[in-house]
Amino acid sequence: MKIIEQPGAPNPRRVKLFVAEKGLEIPFETLELNKAEHLSEEFTKLNPLQRVPVLVLDDGTAISESVAICRYLEDLNPEPNLFGISPLERATVEMWNRRMELGLLFHIAQCFRHTHPAMAAMEKPQIPEWAEANKPRVMQYLGVLDDALGKQVYVAGDRYTIADITALVAIDFMKPARLQVSDAHANVKRWYDEVAQRPSSKLR
Ligand SMILES: N[C@@H](CCC(=O)N[C@@H](CS)C(=O)NCC(=O)O)C(=O)O
């Protein structure tokens, strides 16, 4: 088993943190996005969408989509649990993970992809107005997260889960996207300061 990634890119980083939190030893292999290695015929056979991460099993089976990879690893290695245990906890973790992925991370990524010079070759056409349109959505999701973190310690409740991983990676990705958590989001800052201390959070 191996995971193909681009170090520093947010989606592979989510899987890297998940693997570390699970205490698993899975080799990560670098594929250089800025050298267009993801557009090669060989990689396209693994993921026709030409995106990382991809988990490649020993028999050659390829699984892409970060959450699908994490779910597979959780099913093989149930402890420590990061997706929830009871039906209610599983639904709550799913709700928050989707909010953090499809809401927060997605809109931050749009700001990055449509303004950063390093993305000009990958994001065609780059539309700066689209980045601007996404900024209020980032702030909306941060506000919802801040309200929740005023009532609970972690993103999906009273313990650390995959939703915290997605939220941390999203918030770290605000820096290259030239966005900032505002002082109004004090609960987000309190939570971030704690989860950023975890050894997994240091991984890029
Ligand atoms: N939905 C996918 C998204 C994967 C994705 O967008 N990966 C980015 C790196 S963070 C990528 O490979 N980008 C290459 C490109 O945009 O051409 C997942 O959850 O893994």
The ligand as an ORCA input file, in Angstrom:
! r2SCAN-3c Opt
* xyz 0 1
  N     -12.050     15.754     -3.889
  C     -10.649     15.433     -3.942
  C      -9.870     16.696     -4.286
  C      -8.436     16.390     -4.649
  C      -7.709     17.655     -5.115
  O      -8.326     18.641     -5.568
  N      -6.374     17.604     -5.037
  C      -5.570     18.718     -5.486
  C      -4.411     18.934     -4.520
  S      -5.013     19.517     -2.968
  C      -4.995     18.400     -6.861
  O      -4.593     17.274     -7.095
  N      -4.946     19.391     -7.765
  C      -4.437     19.215     -9.098
  C      -5.145     20.123    -10.079
  O      -5.896     20.985     -9.646
  O      -4.938     19.951    -11.267
  C     -10.194     14.818     -2.615
  O     -10.936     14.931     -1.645
  O      -9.145     14.186     -2.529
*
